[in-house]
Amino acid sequence: MAGGDAGHAMGVGQARMMVAGIGCRRGVSAEAVLSAIAAALQSARRGAGPTLLATIPRRAEESGLREAAHTLGLALVVPEEAALLAAAPHCLTRSEHALALTGLPSVAECAALAAVAPHARLLGARVILGGVTCALAEQEMAVRETPA
């Protein structure tokens, strides 16, 4: 246990929140989502998995996506449309198909960025695998240690 005055910060560290943004076709399986996440982690050379999953409103009820979140023990967040649109200029890739359907250049990249805005950064371009796109974004957060 650290010593110090109760109620005063004992130190400041960094914690990372990593989000896997997911875009997918309707009816995608949980296995396909999990495989795409694993491929994105490998591409970004990250051993640790995401702390959240994110998608767009029109995919929030996809059972395969929800099952994948449950399997990983993670929350599935759905950023608001305004946050998704604000993230669009920061995307690394552009899909004409996604743009025509959603108004977003990359569903996965926008979802990942919007979920950890405002100081998010993509760890690389989206990965496409088996009808699923996955992009990883992270944000460093200051963490203050307080006495127990």
C-alpha positions as CSV (number, residue, x, y, z in Angstrom):
1,M,0.0,0.0,0.0
2,A,1.4,3.4,-0.9
3,G,1.8,6.0,1.7
4,G,0.5,9.6,1.5
5,D,-2.3,11.8,2.5
6,A,-5.8,10.4,1.9
7,G,-7.5,11.9,-1.0
8,H,-4.4,13.1,-2.8
9,A,-3.1,11.6,-6.0
10,M,-0.1,9.4,-5.4
11,G,1.1,9.3,-9.0
12,V,0.1,9.5,-12.6
13,G,0.6,6.7,-15.1
14,Q,-0.8,5.9,-18.6
15,A,-3.4,3.4,-19.4
16,R,-4.4,2.6,-23.0
17,M,-7.9,2.0,-24.2
18,M,-7.9,0.0,-27.4
19,V,-11.1,-0.3,-29.4
20,A,-11.8,-2.7,-32.3
21,G,-14.1,-1.0,-34.7
22,I,-16.1,-3.5,-36.7
23,G,-17.9,-3.2,-40.0
24,C,-19.7,-6.3,-41.3
25,R,-22.2,-7.8,-43.7
26,R,-25.6,-8.8,-42.3
27,G,-25.7,-12.3,-40.8
28,V,-21.9,-12.4,-40.1
29,S,-20.8,-15.1,-37.6
30,A,-19.1,-14.5,-34.3
31,E,-16.2,-16.6,-35.5
32,A,-15.7,-14.3,-38.5
33,V,-15.7,-11.3,-36.2
34,L,-13.2,-12.9,-33.9
35,S,-11.0,-13.9,-36.8
36,A,-11.0,-10.3,-38.1
37,I,-10.1,-9.0,-34.7
38,A,-7.2,-11.5,-34.4
39,A,-6.0,-10.5,-37.9
40,A,-6.1,-6.8,-37.0
41,L,-4.2,-7.4,-33.8
42,Q,-1.6,-9.3,-35.7
43,S,-1.3,-6.6,-38.4
44,A,-0.8,-4.0,-35.7
45,R,1.6,-6.2,-33.9
46,R,-0.4,-6.1,-30.7
47,G,-0.5,-9.0,-28.3
48,A,-3.2,-7.6,-25.9
49,G,-6.7,-7.5,-27.2
50,P,-9.1,-4.6,-27.3
51,T,-10.9,-3.2,-24.3
52,L,-14.1,-2.4,-26.3
53,L,-15.8,-3.2,-29.6
54,A,-17.5,-0.5,-31.6
55,T,-19.8,-0.4,-34.6
56,I,-22.3,1.8,-36.3
57,P,-26.0,2.0,-35.4
58,R,-27.2,-0.1,-38.3
59,R,-25.0,-3.0,-37.2
60,A,-25.6,-2.8,-33.4
61,E,-28.1,-5.7,-33.3
62,E,-26.1,-8.1,-35.4
63,S,-26.1,-11.3,-33.4
64,G,-22.6,-12.4,-34.6
65,L,-21.1,-9.1,-33.5
66,R,-22.9,-9.2,-30.1
67,E,-21.9,-12.8,-29.6
68,A,-18.2,-12.0,-30.4
69,A,-18.4,-9.2,-27.8
70,H,-19.9,-11.6,-25.2
71,T,-17.2,-14.2,-26.0
72,L,-14.5,-11.6,-25.4
73,G,-16.2,-10.2,-22.3
74,L,-16.3,-6.8,-23.8
75,A,-18.9,-4.1,-24.2
76,L,-20.2,-3.3,-27.7
77,V,-20.4,0.5,-28.0
78,V,-22.3,2.4,-30.7
79,P,-21.1,5.9,-31.2
80,E,-23.6,8.6,-32.2
81,E,-23.8,9.6,-35.8
82,A,-22.2,13.0,-35.2
83,A,-19.1,11.3,-33.6
84,L,-18.8,8.9,-36.5
85,L,-19.0,11.8,-39.1
86,A,-16.4,13.8,-37.0
87,A,-14.0,10.8,-37.2
88,A,-14.3,10.4,-41.0
89,P,-11.6,12.9,-41.9
90,H,-9.1,10.8,-39.8
91,C,-9.7,7.5,-41.7
92,L,-6.7,5.9,-43.4
93,T,-8.8,4.1,-46.0
94,R,-11.9,4.9,-48.2
95,S,-14.5,2.4,-49.4
96,E,-16.8,3.7,-52.1
97,H,-19.3,1.0,-51.1
98,A,-19.3,2.0,-47.4
99,L,-19.5,5.7,-48.3
100,A,-22.5,5.1,-50.5
101,L,-24.3,3.0,-47.8
102,T,-23.3,4.9,-44.7
103,G,-21.8,8.2,-45.6
104,L,-18.5,7.0,-43.9
105,P,-15.3,6.3,-45.7
106,S,-14.6,3.3,-43.5
107,V,-17.2,1.9,-41.0
108,A,-14.6,0.1,-38.9
109,E,-12.1,3.0,-38.8
110,C,-14.8,5.6,-38.0
111,A,-16.4,3.4,-35.3
112,A,-13.0,2.8,-33.6
113,L,-12.0,6.4,-33.7
114,A,-15.4,7.7,-32.5
115,A,-15.5,5.3,-29.6
116,V,-12.2,6.7,-28.1
117,A,-12.5,10.3,-29.3
118,P,-11.3,13.0,-29.0
119,H,-7.6,11.9,-28.8
120,A,-7.7,8.7,-30.7
121,R,-5.3,7.3,-33.2
122,L,-5.6,4.4,-35.6
123,L,-3.0,1.7,-35.2
124,G,-3.2,1.0,-38.9
125,A,-5.6,0.7,-41.8
126,R,-8.6,-1.6,-41.5
127,V,-8.2,-5.3,-42.1
128,I,-10.8,-7.1,-44.3
129,L,-11.5,-10.8,-43.6
130,G,-14.5,-13.0,-44.3
131,G,-17.1,-10.2,-44.7
132,V,-15.8,-8.3,-41.7
133,T,-13.7,-5.1,-41.5
134,C,-11.8,-4.4,-38.3
135,A,-9.8,-1.3,-37.4
136,L,-8.0,-0.7,-34.1
137,A,-7.7,2.7,-32.4
138,E,-6.3,3.6,-29.1
139,Q,-6.3,6.5,-26.7
140,E,-3.9,7.0,-23.8
141,M,-5.5,8.1,-20.6
142,A,-3.9,9.6,-17.6
143,V,-4.4,7.4,-14.6
144,R,-4.1,8.7,-11.1
145,E,-3.2,6.4,-8.3
146,T,-5.1,7.2,-5.0
147,P,-4.6,5.6,-1.7
148,A,-6.8,2.7,-0.7
